[in-house]
Amino acid sequence: MDKEVYEKYMEAGRIAAEARDLGASMIKPGVKILDVVENVENHILSKGAKLSFPVNISINEIAAHFTPLRDDKQVFRRGDIVKLDVGSHIDGYIADTAITVEVETNHYGDMIEASAAALEKAIENMKPGVSLSEIGGIIEKTINSYGYNPIDNLTGHSLDRYVLHSGMSIPNVSSIKSSRKPKVGDAIAIEPFATNGIGHVVTGRGSNIYIIRRSIGMLRDKHTKMLFHQIKTNFRTLPFAHRWCTKLSSYNEVSLNRLNYLGFISQYPQLIEQTKGIVTQKEHTVIVTENGCEVTTYGEKEG
């Protein structure tokens, strides 16, 4: 990895960490989910970075994949277990980071600690050539030691320029095998999930988060085609929010739904713990070095 690329990864990480910590500080009873999301996204943009995906707010048994619509009135409630997942990029070089906040209660502090401790153990052991099932085993053993289960079908992932999930998965259990091994210069998001459920997620309703799946080809509807081209120009190969589309000049709901129906874009489903168990998460982005890895998304009080 050359110096310029490295510096872009580090800058994206610094900004994402700032935005994550800002969002976490805002999560309180009665606060609108939308207000937190917009403040976090606006902070990223104000610092000169761009959004690598919509801010995700996943509460209680929802493990991942939810962002509010532009008119969403939902508020945080006392006792909510909130996963705040934040992404930024500089020139396509991505930072991905997440934290769990318990809203004004302390019933799940040890589960929050379980995912955080598993992340730090994984970071300590991430290095070139390491077996990814070994990393998964470390995460699993750490979470189990707190009396909880890791989620077996959620993984961390490698990052590439303008590609959020670039092909290498970092498991949270030892049973997932992979022939791929990290190498020097790889950017990787590690994200353990802990739960008091069985440790498996199923798909739920739509998340309001979309991604382009294929080229539009010969579609005749000019309004739908224009919306697709605006989406591609603005969001490229990265996930985007329904509420972002409403700001595009060619937006209309019929065209967006048509793109989704025809498979040119697709909506991520919410991922819900199968037994409705509470889920916690913590995530950092790292760059693999010769002797280990360097975290790009540590906040001021970490590292």
N, C-alpha and C positions, 0 to 999 in steps of 0.2 A: 504494500500500500504506500503510495507516494505521499509526501508531506501535505500537499494541498487537499487530497481526499481525506486524510487523517484529520486535518484541522476542521474540515466541514462536518465530519462525523462528530467530533468533539463539541463543536459549536451547536449543532442540532441537539446533542445530548444535554448540554447546559441549559438551553432554552426549554426543552421538554421538561427537565427536572424543575425549573422555576415554575412553569405552568402547572405541573402536577401538584406541587406544594401549595401554590396559590389556590387551586381548586379544592384541595383537601381542607384548607383553612376555612373555606366558605360553606362546607357541608354541615348544616345545622337544621334543626326542626323548623319547618315552615318556609324554608328557602326553596325557590323553584329550581328544579333540575335544569331547566333550560337556562336560567341565569348563570348557573355554575358553568355549564357547557360553553355558553357564549363568552363568558369572561376568560375561560382558559384558552379558547381558540383565538380570541382577540389578542391575548397576551403574546401568544406565539407569533401571530402576524405582526404585532407592533415591534417585535424584536428582530424582524428581518428574516424570519424563517417562514416556511409554508407548512400546511397541514398534511401529514402523511396518511391520516385517516380521521374521520369524525371522532371527537371525544366520546368515549363509551362510558355510560353510567349503568352498571349492572347491580341490582339490589337483591339481597337475600339469596334465594335459590337460583337466581339467574347468574350464571357464571360469566357470560360474555355476550357481546353483540346487542347493545341497545343504545340508541341516541334519540333524543326527543324530536318531535316535529316542531315547526316554527311557532305554533300556537299552543304548545303543550302546557297544561296548568299543573302538572304533578309537582308535589313538594316532598321533601325529605321528612321522614317521621322519626320520632324518638325510637331508638332500638334498631333502626335499619342497619344492615351490613352492606356498605356501599363499596363496590369496586370502581375505581376511577382509572381509566386507561387512556393514555395520552400519547400522541405521536406528532413529531415535527420532522421537517427535512430541510436541508440546505442543498440546493442544486441536485435534489434527488437522493442525497445521502441521509438515511433515516435514523431517527431515534424513536424507540418504543419503550414506554415505561408505565407501570401501574402500581397502585397502592390501595389498601383497604382501610376504610374509616368506619368505625362503629359510632352511630349517632347518639351521643349523650348517655350511653349505658356502657357497662363493662362485662357483659355476659360471654363474649367471644374473644377476649383478649388473647387467650392461649391459642386459639385457632388462627388468629391474625399472626401471632408469633410463629406458628408452625410453618406457614407459607414463607414468611420472611427468613426464618432460620434455614429452611430448605434452599432458598435462593442463595444465601451467602455461602452455604456449603457447596452448592453447585459452582458458584463463581470461583471458590478456592481451588476447585478441582478441574476447571475448564482449561485446557491446554491443547497444543497441536497433537493430533493423533490419538486423543483419548477416545475410548469406546463410549458412544453415546448411551448405550444401555447401562454403562457404569454410572454415568451422570444421572440417568433415570433412577437407578438403584439408590444412589445417594439421596436424591429428592424423596423417594418413597420411604426409605428408612428413617429419614429425619421427620417427615410428617407423621409416620406411624408412631414414632417415639413420643409424640404429643397426644396420642390416642385418636388420631384422625386418619382419613384416607386421602391419598392423592387422587386426582381425576385422571383416569387411565386413557381417555380419548381426547384430551387436550394436550398440546405440546407447545414448547417454544419453537423458534424458527430462525433460519438464517435470513439475512437481509441483503438485498442488492440495490443498485441504483434504480430508483423508482419502482422497486418490486418489494412489497412488504413480506411476502412469504416466498422465498426464492428456492425452496426445494429441500433443504436439510431440516429435519425435525429434531427437536431436543425433547425427549420424552420425560414424563414425570413418574414413570414406573420402569422397573428393570426388564419387564417381559417384552418390551418393544425393541426389536433388533434393527440395526441399520449398518449397511456396509460403508456408508460415508463417514468420514472423520474430519473434524475441524482442522484447518491449516492456518498458518500465520497470515494475518490480514483479513480473515473472515470476520464479518460483523454478524452478531448473533443476539437474538432476544431470548432470554431465559425467563420462564414464567410459571413457577409452581402454583398449583391450586390445591387447597386443602378443604375438606368437607367432613361434616358429621353424617353424611349420607353414604351410599354405597360406593361412590367414586366414579360415576359415569354420567355423561350428559346426553340429553336427547334434544331434538329440535322442537322449537316452539313457534310462536307467531313471528311475523316479520320484524326486523330490527330498525327499519328506516335507513339502513346502510346498504349501498349498492356498489357494484363494480362492473366495469365493461368486461364482457366475456368473449365477444368476437366482432369482427369487422362488419359494418352494416351492409356492404355489397350493393345490391340493386333495388333497395327499398324505394317504392314510388312515392309514398306519402312525403311531400316536401317539408311539412311542419315537423314530422317525427324525425326525418333525416337531419334537419337543421338542429334540432335539440341534441341529437346524438353527437353531431360534430362539435357543438358547444361543450358538451360534457367531456368529450375526448380532449379538446383543446385546454380546458380548465383543470381537469382532474387526471388526465393521462391514464396510467395503468394502476392508479391508487384508488382505494375505496373512497366513496363520497356519500354525503348525506342528502336525504330528500330535501331538507330545508335549504341546502346550498343550491339545489336545482331551481328553487323558486325565485332565485335572484338572477337567473339567466334570462336574457331577453326573449328567447323562443320557448320558454317554459309553458307547458300546459299539462294538466294531470293526465289527459287522455293520451298524449304522446309518450309520457313517461311510462304509463301502464302498458302501452303498446310495445315499447322497447323491451320491457320486462317480459311480457307475454311471448314475444318472438325470440327471446333468448339472447338479444344483443347486450343486455345488461341483466344482472340477477341481484336479488335482494338476499343478504345474509339472514338466516333465521336466528332468533334468540336461542341461546344454548342454556338449557335448564337442567339442574341436577335431577336425575331420574326419580329419586325418592323424595324430592323437594327438600333435600338437606341444605343447610346454610353453606355458602361457599366463600372462602377468602382467597386472595391472590396478591402476589407481589412480583414485580417484573423490572428487570434492568436490561439495557443493551450493553454488550461488551464487544471489544475488538480483541481477537486472539493474537497474542504476542509469542515470541520465541520461548518464553519461560512460563506462560500462563495466559492471563487476559487482563485487559484494562476496561474498567467500567466507564461508559460515557455519560450515564444518567444519574450519577450520585448527586444528591442535594447538598446543601451547605453543612448539614449535620451528619452526613454519611461519609464513608470512605476512610 
